[in-house]
Amino acid sequence: MVDREFQAKTNYLVREQVGSYGVGGLGEIVAINGNTIELIKNKQGGDGTKVINLIKSIEKLAEENSDDPYLIAMAERARAVQESFEQRQTSTAEALAELLSEVEGNETRKKEQAEKSFDGLTYFVYRSLLDAKVQNAETVSRKIRDAFTGFPNWKRSENAFRELRKKVTFALFAETEELDRVTAMVDELFTLLEKADRI
């Protein structure tokens, strides 16, 4: 039988040693922009280091822009890649490819968002509606944005929150009459916005 204290000390020493040998450049934050993919590919060092640095960079970007649900969702996907990578369920190359795909998707998103003159929330709702194959996604996302504008204190007022949620639900329900689907989409949106507050 292994002593718990001994096991804890062993785990600590392993983490300490793994963090200090052969990794190099760990913890370096990279700006997430149009040049990121090329920068990461050309950077010296192992792919494992690139994966970890890219995850940290995505999380930092989401933290700095916590009002953008798309970036919050992107950070969550990056954390899922990290978990899978740390548990050896995905290879280093697969993890790096997934993260670079996220960065590429973010760049595409920024261009499309600018073309449509959407803010972060409106674009996130728009993209979610397109993914869910909701008709008139652009119109519905603008209605939802207007609802959020109408209830600016929805995070502090239970009544404002209920009214906002009702307006968002009705905006979606006007285009799709599947109540379960609408409820799931509204729940997902507000859950993500709640997570954004905790970052």
C-alpha positions as a printed NumPy array, in Angstrom:
array([[  0.   ,   0.   ,   0.   ],
       [  1.366,   3.42 ,  -1.02 ],
       [  1.441,   6.183,   1.565],
       [ -0.65 ,   9.204,   0.449],
       [  1.947,  11.693,   1.608],
       [  4.625,   9.837,  -0.359],
       [  2.365,   9.784,  -3.438],
       [  1.629,  13.511,  -3.136],
       [  5.335,  14.338,  -2.847],
       [  6.146,  12.118,  -5.827],
       [  3.451,  13.825,  -7.921],
       [  4.786,  17.234,  -6.893],
       [  8.368,  16.313,  -7.843],
       [  7.285,  14.881, -11.182],
       [  5.325,  18.048, -12.027],
       [  8.25 ,  20.222, -10.956],
       [ 10.776,  18.261, -13.008],
       [  8.576,  17.932, -16.085],
       [  8.062,  21.679, -15.994],
       [ 11.789,  22.393, -15.97 ],
       [ 13.498,  20.033, -18.43 ],
       [ 13.32 ,  19.973, -22.188],
       [ 10.203,  22.06 , -22.59 ],
       [ 11.618,  25.533, -23.11 ],
       [  9.522,  28.644, -23.671],
       [  6.558,  27.345, -21.72 ],
       [  3.997,  29.93 , -20.748],
       [  4.769,  32.318, -23.585],
       [  1.573,  34.138, -24.574],
       [  1.063,  34.56 , -28.319],
       [ -1.19 ,  37.242, -29.795],
       [ -4.202,  35.613, -31.454],
       [ -4.555,  37.326, -34.832],
       [ -4.108,  36.752, -38.557],
       [ -0.382,  36.018, -38.139],
       [ -0.718,  33.503, -35.304],
       [ -0.859,  30.345, -37.421],
       [  2.287,  31.234, -39.362],
       [  4.045,  32.368, -36.18 ],
       [  3.265,  29.104, -34.36 ],
       [  4.315,  26.935, -37.305],
       [  7.656,  28.75 , -37.642],
       [  8.369,  28.952, -33.913],
       [ 11.248,  26.939, -32.476],
       [ 10.468,  24.349, -29.831],
       [  8.371,  21.254, -29.547],
       [  4.746,  20.936, -30.568],
       [  3.809,  20.214, -26.938],
       [  5.054,  23.66 , -25.954],
       [  3.159,  25.204, -28.858],
       [ -0.058,  23.472, -27.744],
       [  0.252,  24.702, -24.16 ],
       [  1.192,  28.256, -25.182],
       [ -1.663,  28.412, -27.688],
       [ -4.174,  27.251, -25.074],
       [ -2.922,  29.888, -22.616],
       [ -3.079,  32.546, -25.326],
       [ -6.671,  31.645, -26.243],
       [ -7.69 ,  31.686, -22.569],
       [ -6.028,  35.096, -22.081],
       [ -7.81 ,  36.484, -25.15 ],
       [-11.16 ,  35.232, -23.817],
       [-10.393,  36.717, -20.398],
       [ -9.549,  40.117, -21.898],
       [-12.723,  40.045, -24.034],
       [-15.128,  38.427, -21.591],
       [-18.056,  40.243, -23.215],
       [-17.581,  38.192, -26.41 ],
       [-19.379,  34.829, -26.099],
       [-17.617,  33.488, -29.196],
       [-14.231,  33.837, -27.5  ],
       [-15.581,  32.291, -24.283],
       [-16.8  ,  29.289, -26.281],
       [-13.445,  29.158, -28.08 ],
       [-11.624,  29.086, -24.724],
       [-13.879,  26.24 , -23.579],
       [-13.064,  24.264, -26.728],
       [ -9.36 ,  24.958, -26.102],
       [ -9.726,  23.621, -22.536],
       [-11.377,  20.481, -23.914],
       [ -8.412,  20.023, -26.268],
       [ -6.085,  20.549, -23.296],
       [ -7.852,  17.892, -21.214],
       [ -7.792,  15.424, -24.071],
       [ -4.115,  16.219, -24.706],
       [ -3.144,  15.882, -21.04 ],
       [ -4.965,  12.565, -20.741],
       [ -3.164,  11.319, -23.857],
       [ -6.437,  10.861, -25.756],
       [ -5.166,  13.009, -28.619],
       [ -1.669,  13.28 , -29.989],
       [  0.326,  16.483, -29.865],
       [ -0.091,  16.971, -33.621],
       [ -3.882,  16.5  , -33.39 ],
       [ -4.151,  18.942, -30.479],
       [ -2.052,  21.533, -32.318],
       [ -4.144,  21.095, -35.489],
       [ -7.39 ,  21.554, -33.518],
       [ -6.094,  24.714, -31.845],
       [ -4.808,  26.183, -35.108],
       [ -8.22 ,  25.43 , -36.622],
       [ -9.829,  27.383, -33.752],
       [ -7.529,  30.346, -34.428],
       [ -8.333,  30.189, -38.149],
       [-12.06 ,  30.027, -37.358],
       [-11.699,  33.081, -35.134],
       [-10.053,  35.053, -37.94 ],
       [-12.861,  34.079, -40.332],
       [-15.372,  35.065, -37.669],
       [-13.794,  38.507, -37.204],
       [-14.012,  39.23 , -40.948],
       [-17.63 ,  38.096, -41.217],
       [-18.537,  39.962, -38.023],
       [-17.019,  43.181, -39.4  ],
       [-18.827,  42.751, -42.746],
       [-22.187,  42.462, -40.976],
       [-21.373,  45.191, -38.411],
       [-22.217,  42.847, -35.519],
       [-20.903,  43.138, -31.993],
       [-19.604,  39.999, -30.246],
       [-22.922,  38.92 , -28.738],
       [-24.928,  39.463, -31.928],
       [-22.422,  37.52 , -33.999],
       [-22.338,  34.667, -31.506],
       [-26.137,  34.423, -31.572],
       [-26.124,  34.678, -35.382],
       [-23.535,  31.903, -35.722],
       [-25.407,  29.681, -33.233],
       [-28.634,  30.187, -35.175],
       [-26.937,  29.335, -38.47 ],
       [-25.435,  26.194, -36.926],
       [-28.898,  25.236, -35.651],
       [-30.327,  25.914, -39.136],
       [-32.785,  28.543, -37.888],
       [-34.435,  30.569, -40.666],
       [-33.736,  34.325, -40.854],
       [-30.776,  34.032, -38.484],
       [-29.602,  37.587, -39.128],
       [-32.994,  39.14 , -38.308],
       [-33.452,  37.001, -35.19 ],
       [-29.955,  37.797, -33.919],
       [-30.627,  41.538, -34.309],
       [-33.907,  41.16 , -32.356],
       [-32.017,  39.348, -29.604],
       [-29.378,  42.11 , -29.562],
       [-32.176,  44.688, -29.197],
       [-33.599,  42.682, -26.294],
       [-30.212,  42.765, -24.53 ],
       [-29.972,  46.505, -25.179],
       [-33.433,  46.958, -23.655],
       [-32.404,  45.216, -20.425],
       [-28.865,  46.428, -19.662],
       [-29.091,  45.457, -15.98 ],
       [-30.255,  41.885, -16.617],
       [-27.296,  40.49 , -14.657],
       [-28.292,  42.33 , -11.473],
       [-32.087,  42.254, -11.671],
       [-34.021,  38.992, -11.537],
       [-37.048,  40.682, -13.116],
       [-34.977,  42.124, -15.986],
       [-33.361,  38.709, -16.483],
       [-36.788,  37.021, -16.75 ],
       [-38.067,  39.627, -19.21 ],
       [-34.912,  39.405, -21.325],
       [-35.063,  35.626, -21.381],
       [-38.717,  35.822, -22.438],
       [-37.919,  38.206, -25.325],
       [-35.021,  36.015, -26.495],
       [-37.264,  32.948, -26.362],
       [-40.043,  34.664, -28.344],
       [-37.574,  35.931, -30.963],
       [-36.402,  32.356, -31.522],
       [-39.875,  30.844, -31.268],
       [-41.06 ,  33.101, -34.116],
       [-38.738,  31.196, -36.475],
       [-38.84 ,  27.675, -35.083],
       [-41.808,  26.238, -33.261],
       [-39.889,  23.385, -31.626],
       [-40.098,  24.458, -27.99 ],
       [-37.449,  21.975, -26.77 ],
       [-34.988,  23.24 , -29.363],
       [-35.69 ,  26.893, -28.507],
       [-35.33 ,  26.192, -24.783],
       [-32.003,  24.423, -25.333],
       [-30.66 ,  27.307, -27.425],
       [-31.725,  29.929, -24.87 ],
       [-30.226,  27.862, -22.033],
       [-26.946,  27.496, -23.933],
       [-26.725,  31.24 , -24.591],
       [-27.339,  32.258, -20.981],
       [-25.073,  29.525, -19.605],
       [-22.242,  30.792, -21.773],
       [-22.882,  34.402, -20.746],
       [-22.831,  33.311, -17.102],
       [-19.455,  31.615, -17.66 ],
       [-18.164,  34.819, -19.242],
       [-18.889,  36.632, -15.973],
       [-16.773,  34.136, -14.037],
       [-13.697,  34.6  , -16.198]])
